[in-house]
Structures are given as C-alpha cells and as structure tokens.
C-alpha cells in the first residue's frame, strides 16, 4: 500500500490521526494543510484513508485500514455500508452513537444558540436499532434497478435489502427490483404495524405483482391509525414518534384544563395523540392535503379544531379570535425551523409552556435563542434517537416563561445597533453567522408588484419600504430591509400560495437557467437617511424529478420561498451551477450589506472579520467577497442526496 506524503488527487492514501466529528458524521483530521473528513472513522483512531474527492477547502476520504482502533468500533452488518453512504455510523457501537449525538446537540446549542450549559438529557434510545424505517426513496438506474447513490462519488449502488427498513419495505423492494425503468425516483412507504403500503409513482410492468400509485396509506402510532397522503410528511420511526408525544405529555404535565396549540401539525400526529390529555387542541397546518388527512384521523375526538394556514400568519391573527388563550404550544416545524414572524407572534402570545420538536440541532439552537431572548427559559432538551446508525437526532425542547419579557440569555442588543426588518429564517441565519448583534422586527407589508416596474425595481422598493416601516417606530439604530424574487423569462416568480403552486413553479423552473434578484436597504432611524440597492445572480437548476418535487413539498421546504426552492437545501440540492453572489441567492448579499453599513457609519467590533462561511462565491465582484462557496457549487453540480430523508 503506497502512502502519499501529500494529497493531490482522488485515490491518494494517507495515514491520519482522527481528532473529532464532522458535521455529517465523518471523523476529522488535518493533513497537508487540508481538513480531511473521513467516512468510517472514529475520533481517537489512527487509520489509512483513501481520498475520495479533493474539494477546494477540504478533502473527503474513507477508511481503508484501521491501524489503531477505537474501543467503540464494531463490525458493520450491512454489505453496502460505506458504498451507499445512507448510514454513517454502523461501525460505531450503539452506546457510543447515543453519547456522540448528545455531544453534538450540546455543541450546536452552545455554538448557535449561545447557551453556556444547555440542559440536555441523555438520548432516548430507539426500540429497534435496525429495521425501524417505514419510508425509503430509491434512485432507479437505466436498467430499472433500485438503489441509492453515494453522496461523494455519485456511484449508483443496487440494493437488495436495506437494513434500516422494516420487513414491509424490503418485501416490496424485492418485488419491484429491476422492473422500474419507467421512472428515475421511487418512494416506498409501508406501515410497520398497519400492514398498509404506498408506492409512488404508478408503474406498469408485467412482473410487478404489488399495487402502485396509491394516493395514501395508513400508519399506526401508539395504537392510533393515521391516514397519510402521498405528499404528506410522516415520521419514519413510529415508535420514537410515540415516545416524543409521551415526552411532551409528561414533561409539560398536560391536564384536563389545558388548551393546547399544535403548530405545523401535519396529519395531526401530536394533536390527536395529546387530545385525550387536554381540554382542547387547536392544530395549525398549511398543507390542505395534510389537513384533510388530519380531520379524518381525528374523527371521533370532539375537542379538536384544525386551522388551515401558515403558522406565522395564523399565530399573528389567532389571539383575537380565541375565546381561550393557549396554555401550551407544540412547535414541530420542518428542518429549516420556524419563521421569525412565527416566533415573534408566539412571544407576544406568551403561553406559559412550549415544546419545540426538531430534527436539526442547529436550527433548534437558533430558534431557542430567539425564544429565550423573548422571555422564555430553556428547561430541558430531550434528544431521541429517531434515526439509529446515522448522525441525525430528533430533539424535544421544553421551555417556560421566565418573567414578563425579561430575556433569560444575555442581552444581544447593541447601542445604536442593527435591526433586521425581515421574517425570513434564511436572512436570520445569515445575520447570525455574521456575528453582529441585532434584533428582529419583521415588517408586515404587502409584497405586490407595481404595474410597469421590473423585478429588480420591485425588490429594491420592497426592501426600502420594509426598512422604512420598521424604522418609523424607532429613535436610533440602523434598520435592514431585504426582499428577493426569482426572475424567469423577465418575470418575477414569487412565493407559492399553496402546494399546487409550488409544484407548478418547480416543474416550470427545473432544468432552466434563470436569475435571483435581491433588494437590500439600510435606513438610519435617527435621521431617515436611506441606502438602497439590488443585486442579481444567475442560477441553473438540475432536472428535478416529480418524486423529488413531491418530497420537497411534503417536507415543508418549498413554503415561503421565491420559486419554491432554496439553493442551500442540502436534501434537494437543486442547483448545478450559479454565477454571482451565492448569499444573494440565499436572500441577503452580505458583502453589499457590509458596504452600506460602513457608509452609514456603523462601527464594526474591534478585531471583527467576515466569517469564512459568508465570503461569497468566486464570481462576486463586490467588496472583499471573493472565495468560499465553490465547494457548494461543486456539491450541487453533483446533485448530492443523502439517503435518509428526515
């Protein structure tokens, strides 16, 4: 085995001492000036690793020989382990998986949420370490074979049996294998306890003996049957879904006099399982298909009320329409987290107890920080191992009011500081990463175009109007407004009004090269001085399949996004290329913002520099933005997909 002294290309083999965990479940090492992310490794080990891909800022590799093994290393039982990349931790003992997941949650809450000693309990284990998943999404090759695609190499791996899936899924896989050349993506759902199933899309082949093309199927959680329509989201591990509901019921001490508000209810899982413990449940969901399922699922419960609408809109208008104020709120948003406007409305509503369910510890940390700055205290974060053998972890956070609006974390406002006049979680995330102290006050304005104005003129005007509306109620400080739109064939493509609109947008935009324009304005609240500008970047989407579109809609990612997609979506990875400022496509051209702040006299903290993660793409020509996101472009060109879809 030839050991390289330097990393120059794919296939090089190097000896590494692994030091820590990476973001996607790999072990990390430093070698030859590179950060090396090593699949199949464990921190503390010494290994020989083979380079899989050389990125601009890091190197991907895999373990080919273990020289000094960790005591936590076990033999992976799956013959495809390491090839399909759907599991990251089959080589790690289950006890070590649980310990590591707790450490990752603590790290995210400290790093993103600024919690010094977050109250994170031990991770609740899964009933089954294998055979727990009720849902698989397969890629189909030209021969009609079902399999998964390696995240780094993009190599197709034919799968005869997936050990993460329960027997119902694998039985259907066996029947469908090699007979699905009519499509490129296929979804199998099978109820672990109900025996029901759903296969999408509809297929015609003489050797397929099972029914396909079902519109819905039945899943059973904690003894209760739930109808789940094809586009609707449902948890892949029903035993842990029941455990999450039990945790909410017990930790929040639900009682017969409580009114519970369940936001992002989906097909009504939490609302229905918790309804017997409370006086009344108000359940909010914006997907009409999911609400139809939820009403059917909740038939027979007379204390359930379903409200169709976006959580951020419903929470803003709900208090005046309620005869009884909620005592408890359950938040179960998609991976991207809550809209800032929803959190702001929740803080104004001030329910005494809140449970926040999340499959992404970083967005959880971001949103918990906002809630705690708005008067809540974080009592406990209870991780649950919803996804054994992977680096993913589900968390249920429990909060209570800490006083009349007194922040329980440190006060992050700055004298003459910054205010973001936007409810966009993407802009909030960019501003948080920027590391400057700011507050959030969304502007509640209509976002309609004026006849005759171009998309660029529209977003610049709207950004200015948002900033001015918020600054009108302030005596000092700088207010940042922003607005974005997708531009296709010269016309603005706004946010989808519902699932059907999102479906139409994505089908229209897939495989095309179009533009994203963002308007940005900064207003000095003291004297009204205003700077406004707009930036336009070019983006090319890959040909996204209908199945991928349905999954994206069901996951909630399409909601409140111009064009119904997000360039930074690590599940869909819609873009294969872009030109111009990457952050502009996300929704806030940080490079231009910093120039405008400087022009208005904002004093950056001593020693502050632009975080590397926010230095825009190499094609950006504004300010000092020159270098980083070429790796994002490369990954999106490859169309990366992780096997597990949470």
C-alpha positions, 0 to 999 in steps of 0.5 A: 500500500503506497502512502502519499506524503501529500494529497493531490488527487482522488485515490491518494492514501494517507495515514491520519490521526482522527481528532473529532466529528464532522458535521455529517458524521465523518471523523476529522483530521488535518493533513497537508494543510487540508481538513480531511473528513473521513467516512468510517472513522472514529475520533481517537483512531489512527487509520489509512484513508483513501481520498475520495474527492479533493474539494477546494477547502477540504478533502473527503476520504474513507477508511481503508485500514484501521491501524489503531482502533477505537474501543467503540468500533464494531463490525458493520452488518450491512454489505453496502455500508460505506458504498451507499453512504445512507448510514454513517455510523454502523461501525460505531457501537450503539452506546457510543452513537447515543453519547456522540449525538448528545455531544453534538446537540450540546455543541450546536446549542452552545455554538448557535444558540449561545447557551453556556450549559444547555440542559440536555438529557441523555438520548432516548434510545430507539426500540429497534436499532435496525429495521425501524424505517417505514419510508425509503426513496430509491434512485432507479438506474437505466436498467430499472434497478433500485438503489441509492447513490453515494453522496461523494462519488455519485456511484449508483449502488443496487440494493437488495435489502436495506437494513434500516427498513422494516420487513414491509419495505424490503418485501416490496423492494424485492418485488419491484427490483429491476422492473422500474425503468419507467421512472428515475425516483421511487418512494416506498412507504409501508406501515410497520404495524398497519400492514398498509403500503404506498408506492409512488409513482404508478408503474406498469410492468408485467412482473410487478405483482404489488399495487402502485400509485396509491394516493395514501396509506395508513400508519399506526402510532401508539395504537392510533391509525393515521391516514397519510397522503402521498405528499404528506410528511410522516415520521419514519420511526413510529415508535420514537414518534410515540415516545416524543408525544409521551415526552411532551405529555409528561414533561409539560404535565398536560391536564384536563384544563389545558388548551393546547396549540399544535403548530405545523401539525401535519396529519395531526400526529401530536394533536390527536395523540395529546387530545385525550390529555387536554381540554382542547387542541387547536392544530395549525397546518398549511398543507390542505392535503395534510389537513384533510388527512388530519380531520379524518384521523381525528374523527371521533375526538370532539375537542379538536379544531384544525386551522388551515394556514401558515403558522406565522400568519395564523399565530399573528391573527389567532389571539383575537379570535380565541375565546381561550388563550393557549396554555401550551404550544407544540412547535414541530416545524420542518428542518429549516425551523420556524419563521421569525414572524412565527416566533415573534407572534408566539412571544407576544402570545406568551403561553406559559409552556412550549415544546419545540420538536426538531430534527436539526440541532442547529436550527433548534439552537437558533430558534431557542435563542430567539425564544429565550431572548423573548422571555422564555427559559430553556428547561430541558432538551430531550434528544431521541434517537429517531434515526439509529446508525446515522448522525441525525437526532430528533430533539424535544425542547421544553421551555417556560416563561421566565418573567414578563419579557425579561430575556433569560440569555444575555442581552444581544442588543447593541447601542445604536445597533442593527435591526433586521426588518425581515421574517425570513429564517434564511436572512436570520441565519445569515445575520447570525453567522455574521456575528453582529448583534441585532434584533428582529422586527419583521415588517408586515407589508404587502409584497405586490408588484407595481404595474410597469416596474421590473423585478429588480425595481420591485425588490429594491422598493420592497426592501426600502419600504420594509426598512422604512416601516420598521424604522418609523417606530424607532429613535436610533439604530440602523434598520435592514430591509431585504426582499428577493424574487426569482426572475424567469423569462423577465418575470418575477416568480414569487412565493407559492400560495399553496402546494399546487403552486409550488409544484407548478413553479418547480416543474416550470423552473427545473432544468432552466437557467434563470436569475435571483434578484435581491433588494437590500436597504439600510435606513438610519432611524435617527435621521431617515437617511436611506441606502438602497440597492439590488443585486442579481445572480444567475442560477441553473437548476438540475432536472428535478424529478416529480418524486423529488418535487413531491418530497420537497413539498411534503417536507415543508421546504418549498413554503415561503420561498421565491420559486419554491426552492432554496439553493442551500437545501442540502436534501434537494440540492437543486442547483448545478451551477450559479454565477454571482453572489451565492448569499444573494441567492440565499436572500441577503448579499452580505458583502453589499450589506457590509458596504452600506453599513460602513457608509452609514457609519456603523462601527464594526467590533474591534478585531471583527472579520467576515466569517469564512462561511459568508465570503461569497462565491468566486464570481462576486465582484463586490467588496472583499467577497471573493472565495468560499462557496465553490465547494457548494457549487461543486456539491450541487453540480453533483446533485448530492442526496443523502439517503435518509430523508428526515 
